[in-house]
Amino acid sequence: MARGFESKSVEGQRQDAEAAAEVKWKPKREPQEIELDKKRESLELSRRRVMNDLENTTSESRKSSLRAALTHLEGEIAKLR
């Protein structure tokens, strides 16, 4: 029984080593690229929230405001692509 645990541990260590080696070979991104990705993710998250709010609100004035926000967010996302 102890042998089974040992082989699982060795297998796990091997997989961890392979994953670490894979990370080392990924090209490093420029800080500007990372910042753009973060901004894009933030805008897309905001867009999803606005879409959800738009689907769930019943107030016409709120819907109008959310549509304007959605248009703005989509424009900002388009600029980043």
C-alpha positions in Angstrom: 0.0 0.0 0.0 2.8 2.4 0.8 4.2 1.8 -2.6 1.1 3.1 -4.3 1.3 6.3 -2.4 4.9 6.7 -3.3 4.3 6.3 -7.0 1.5 8.8 -6.9 3.7 11.3 -5.2 6.5 10.7 -7.8 4.0 11.1 -10.6 2.7 14.4 -9.0 6.2 15.7 -8.7 6.9 14.9 -12.3 3.7 16.6 -13.5 4.6 19.7 -11.4 8.1 19.8 -12.9 6.6 19.6 -16.4 4.2 22.4 -15.7 7.0 24.6 -14.3 9.1 23.9 -17.4 6.2 24.8 -19.6 5.8 28.2 -17.8 9.5 28.9 -18.3 9.2 28.6 -22.1 6.3 31.0 -22.5 7.4 34.2 -24.0 7.3 37.2 -21.6 4.8 39.9 -22.4 5.5 43.5 -22.3 4.0 45.5 -19.4 1.9 47.5 -22.0 0.4 44.3 -23.3 -0.5 43.1 -19.8 -2.1 46.5 -19.0 -4.1 46.4 -22.2 -5.3 42.9 -21.4 -6.3 44.0 -17.9 -8.2 47.0 -19.2 -10.0 44.9 -21.8 -11.0 42.3 -19.3 -12.3 45.0 -17.0 -14.3 46.6 -19.8 -15.8 43.2 -20.8 -16.7 42.5 -17.3 -18.5 45.8 -17.0 -20.2 45.2 -20.3 -21.6 41.8 -19.0 -22.8 43.5 -15.8 -24.5 46.3 -17.8 -26.1 43.7 -20.1 -27.4 41.8 -17.1 -28.8 44.9 -15.5 -30.4 45.9 -18.8 -32.2 42.6 -19.0 -33.4 42.8 -15.4 -34.5 46.4 -15.1 -38.1 47.6 -15.8 -37.5 51.3 -15.5 -37.3 53.0 -19.0 -35.0 55.8 -17.7 -32.7 53.2 -16.2 -32.7 51.2 -19.5 -31.8 54.4 -21.4 -28.9 55.0 -19.1 -27.7 51.4 -19.4 -28.0 51.5 -23.2 -25.8 54.6 -23.2 -23.3 52.9 -20.9 -23.3 49.8 -23.1 -22.6 51.9 -26.2 -19.7 53.6 -24.5 -18.2 50.3 -23.2 -18.5 48.7 -26.7 -16.7 51.7 -28.2 -13.9 51.4 -25.6 -13.5 47.7 -26.2 -13.4 48.3 -30.0 -10.5 50.8 -29.5 -8.5 48.1 -27.7 -8.8 45.5 -30.4 
